[in-house]
Amino acid sequence: MHVKHKTLSVLLAATFAASMAWGAAPADVSQTVAAKAGASVKVRHLAKAPAYTGKTLQNTRNGLVQGYVQDTALIWKGIPYGQAERWKAPTDAKAWNGVFDATKPGPVAIQGAIGKTKGSEDCLNLDIFRPNTKEKNLPVLFFIHGGNNQSGAADQANWQKFAEREHVVAISINHRLGALGFNPLPALKHGTAEENSGNFAVLDFVRGLDWTKENIASFGGNPDNITIAGFSSGGRDVMALLISPIAKGKFQKAISFSGGMTTSDTAWAQQIFARHFAPLVVADGIKTNEADAAKWLLQDTQEVRNYLQNLPADRVAAAFGRAAIRMNAFPHLYNDGVVLEKDSFATKNYNQVPLIMTTGTDEFSLYTRTDEYFVPSVKDGTIFTDPEKHSEFAFAKKYGSKLYELFNAEESAVTMFDHYGKAPIYTLKIAYGNDPKLVGEKMAFTSGSVHGIWIPFATGIPTATTAGYPAGSFDNPGALALTAQVQDYLGNFMRTGNPNGKGLVRWEKWTSATEGPSQLYVNSDGTNVDVHQEYGRTTYQSVLDEIVADTSIKEDAKAEIIRHVLSGRWFSKGFDAFFHNN
């Protein structure tokens, strides 16, 4: 663990200074907090979390943490919530002497980064945002970032403005990623039942929730009012926690931003993992060819176990390419029967809590323009000048987005509704970004309401996901008004389990696959806000039938896009069966 030490006299001085002012700037804090050291210290066991004091210096079960003031928020970054040996369940974070400097981001999980790797295996840390007030017992948001469960970091979404406006405490966590966060190979199954699941990242989420339950009162949060939330793979992780026996009772509400339901069969995943690690085995001279290497990796032997444990972390991280929302490229979330229900989302044993699921109208645009089929024409601009390429791109984006949209919300609601008890389900669709008058013809065509468009509206802060949109796209009067409404829906939901409140269009619960309220539609033209409840239904089969009937592109191009662009994605199981994709 990365800790900072102080002598008692320095600690008392810092504590006194913090009591006189609600927080120093990060630069000032760095002068008063000693350098980090790795020395082990005795763990302190507190009966309960200390009370919130309204200051940047707060106590936790592991020791004092020093945050900082920014605008009208209090912020703490990089607080350890656990520690974990490779492919082991996380344990409590070690306590530290003195004051932990929580003014800088903690290490991110090791991951691929443009031809190299970055990060650390020692990555179990979290950030906390709350309003600079003395309020206690505030609702708590527990956020899991996106990135295919292979990349990303806690700072993907900055929850400062949301915490300020809605008077909540927001947590964002770093956790293990890629083959260090998920690994089903047989040689590693010599631990506890939970460890043998291979779902190490899920164990991190649960450890983070336990830390939150134990410590969040120190930051003015209510440990009995926790809303889990996540984006993309983080949204799928949220859905997975709804079918996790070990997560039962650890949260009270859930929000899945562009998530959906996906789990993986362990035996199938083992084959894929063996193929990905096989080149390393050949490179290290253990086997002469990849076929024999894969067979060797599937053996439950001490030799294989030692090899995997001793691999440098950067080589483990680099063994898999980016999944690009394809489970067969990086299978994870194993329905082992211990960490996740054996029957996956067909289970009757949901952790039944109020749930929001959101989607965008152009969710697949990002994956259309980054698919190898379209990359050359996107790069050279012919996507706009060649009528055939233009039509093919429009075809892939249209139907990929329709299927992705269903996957993110409506199809999940259909799957779970009969087994979800009385807990309400709400679904939302955002269409912002597909108006050429607002964002320009090219941006509306290639991105539209892109995967991640919700982030600036939920947080009030644009991100890299939306960096390509024209200046002013998210701070015009309409966007700002929509942001306020979206944040109020989410804040109300966190407080009560019901998103509705004064001044908001009523958001109805999802009730049926065939009739009644469906999604809440939200959009803006830059001046006015369009928020209304939808009642129409689009079925998965109707989209498949529409694809078959579509004559906007040549049949050979359609077949190629069906086989290689749309196949194998999170949302494609029914699609691949219908079109006989292997």
BELQUI-V528577 format. One record per backbone hydrogen bond with DSSP energy under -1.0 kcal/mol. NH is the residue of the N-H (numbers start at 1). CO is the residue of the C=O. E is the energy in kcal/mol with one decimal. If there is no record, write none. Layout:
[[NH;CO;E] [NH;CO;E]]
//
This chain:
[[3;37;-1.2] [11;7;-2.5] [12;8;-2.7] [13;9;-2.0] [14;10;-2.6] [15;11;-2.7] [16;12;-2.5] [17;13;-2.5] [18;14;-2.6] [19;15;-1.7] [20;16;-1.0] [21;17;-1.2] [29;25;-2.2] [30;26;-2.1] [33;29;-1.4] [37;3;-2.2] [58;65;-2.3] [60;63;-1.1] [65;58;-3.0] [66;100;-3.0] [67;56;-2.7] [68;75;-2.4] [70;73;-2.4] [73;70;-2.2] [74;130;-3.0] [75;68;-2.7] [76;128;-2.4] [77;102;-2.4] [79;126;-2.2] [81;124;-1.8] [82;124;-1.0] [83;91;-1.8] [88;85;-1.7] [91;83;-3.0] [96;62;-2.3] [100;64;-2.8] [102;66;-2.1] [102;100;-1.0] [111;118;-2.5] [113;116;-4.1] [118;111;-2.4] [120;108;-2.6] [123;121;-1.6] [125;123;-1.8] [126;79;-1.7] [127;172;-2.8] [128;76;-3.2] [129;170;-2.6] [130;74;-1.8] [132;72;-2.8] [133;131;-2.3] [138;220;-2.9] [140;225;-2.5] [141;169;-2.9] [142;227;-2.9] [143;171;-3.1] [144;229;-2.1] [150;147;-2.3] [151;147;-1.9] [156;153;-1.8] [163;159;-2.5] [164;160;-2.3] [165;161;-2.7] [166;162;-2.8] [167;163;-1.1] [168;163;-1.2] [169;139;-2.8] [170;129;-2.8] [171;141;-3.3] [172;127;-1.9] [173;143;-1.9] [174;125;-2.8] [178;149;-2.9] [180;177;-1.6] [181;178;-1.0] [182;178;-1.9] [183;198;-1.7] [188;185;-1.7] [189;186;-1.9] [190;188;-1.8] [196;192;-2.7] [198;195;-1.6] [200;198;-1.5] [201;181;-2.8] [203;199;-1.7] [204;200;-1.7] [205;201;-2.2] [206;202;-2.2] [207;203;-2.3] [208;204;-2.8] [209;205;-2.3] [210;206;-2.4] [211;207;-2.6] [212;208;-2.3] [213;209;-2.6] [214;210;-2.3] [215;211;-2.2] [216;212;-2.5] [218;215;-2.0] [219;216;-1.6] [220;217;-1.6] [221;216;-2.6] [222;138;-3.2] [225;222;-1.9] [227;140;-3.2] [228;253;-2.3] [229;142;-2.7] [230;255;-1.3] [231;144;-1.6] [232;257;-2.6] [234;231;-2.5] [236;232;-2.2] [237;233;-2.3] [238;234;-1.9] [239;235;-2.0] [240;236;-2.3] [241;237;-2.2] [242;238;-1.0] [243;240;-1.7] [244;241;-1.2] [247;244;-1.4] [250;247;-2.1] [252;226;-3.2] [253;226;-1.4] [254;354;-2.0] [255;228;-2.3] [256;356;-2.9] [257;230;-3.0] [258;358;-1.7] [264;333;-2.5] [269;265;-2.2] [270;266;-2.4] [271;267;-1.3] [272;268;-1.4] [273;269;-2.7] [274;270;-2.5] [275;271;-1.8] [276;272;-2.0] [277;273;-2.2] [278;274;-1.4] [281;277;-1.5] [282;278;-2.1] [283;279;-2.5] [284;280;-1.8] [285;282;-1.8] [286;281;-2.1] [293;289;-1.9] [294;290;-2.5] [295;291;-1.9] [296;292;-2.3] [297;293;-2.2] [298;294;-1.1] [299;296;-1.5] [301;299;-1.3] [305;301;-2.2] [306;302;-2.9] [307;303;-2.1] [308;304;-2.6] [309;305;-2.4] [310;306;-1.7] [316;312;-1.7] [317;313;-2.6] [318;314;-1.6] [319;316;-1.1] [329;326;-1.0] [335;264;-1.6] [336;334;-2.0] [337;340;-2.8] [341;243;-2.3] [344;341;-1.9] [346;343;-2.1] [347;344;-1.4] [351;242;-3.2] [352;350;-1.3] [355;424;-2.4] [356;254;-2.0] [357;426;-2.5] [358;256;-2.5] [359;428;-1.7] [361;430;-1.7] [362;449;-1.5] [365;362;-1.7] [368;364;-2.0] [369;365;-2.3] [371;368;-1.0] [374;371;-1.8] [375;371;-1.9] [378;374;-2.3] [379;375;-2.7] [380;376;-2.3] [383;377;-2.0] [384;381;-2.0] [386;382;-2.8] [390;386;-2.7] [391;387;-2.3] [392;388;-2.4] [393;389;-2.5] [394;390;-2.2] [395;391;-2.4] [396;392;-2.5] [397;393;-2.7] [398;394;-2.5] [399;395;-2.3] [400;396;-2.3] [401;397;-2.0] [402;398;-2.0] [403;399;-2.3] [404;400;-2.5] [405;401;-2.8] [406;402;-1.9] [407;403;-2.3] [408;404;-2.5] [409;405;-1.2] [411;406;-2.8] [413;409;-2.5] [414;410;-2.4] [415;411;-2.3] [416;412;-2.3] [417;413;-2.1] [419;416;-1.6] [420;417;-1.4] [423;420;-1.2] [426;355;-2.7] [428;357;-2.2] [429;520;-3.0] [430;359;-2.3] [431;522;-2.2] [434;431;-1.3] [438;435;-1.6] [439;435;-2.2] [440;436;-2.1] [444;440;-2.3] [445;441;-1.9] [446;442;-2.7] [447;443;-2.2] [448;443;-2.1] [450;448;-2.1] [453;450;-2.7] [455;452;-1.6] [458;454;-2.6] [459;455;-2.7] [460;456;-1.1] [466;463;-1.1] [467;464;-1.3] [469;466;-1.3] [473;470;-1.9] [478;526;-2.5] [480;476;-2.6] [481;477;-2.2] [482;478;-2.3] [483;479;-2.6] [484;480;-2.1] [485;481;-1.8] [486;482;-2.9] [487;483;-2.6] [488;484;-1.9] [489;485;-2.5] [490;486;-2.3] [491;487;-3.0] [492;488;-2.7] [493;489;-2.2] [494;490;-2.4] [495;491;-1.9] [496;492;-2.6] [497;493;-2.4] [504;501;-1.7] [510;425;-3.5] [518;534;-3.1] [520;427;-2.3] [521;532;-3.1] [522;429;-2.4] [523;530;-1.5] [525;528;-1.5] [530;523;-3.0] [532;521;-1.9] [534;519;-3.2] [543;539;-1.5] [544;540;-1.9] [545;541;-2.5] [546;542;-1.8] [547;543;-2.1] [548;544;-1.9] [549;545;-1.9] [550;546;-1.1] [558;554;-2.5] [559;555;-2.5] [560;556;-1.9] [561;557;-2.5] [562;558;-2.6] [563;559;-2.3] [564;560;-2.5] [565;561;-1.6] [566;561;-2.5] [570;325;-1.7] [572;569;-1.9] [576;572;-3.6] [577;573;-1.8] [578;574;-2.2] [579;575;-2.2] [581;576;-2.4]]
//
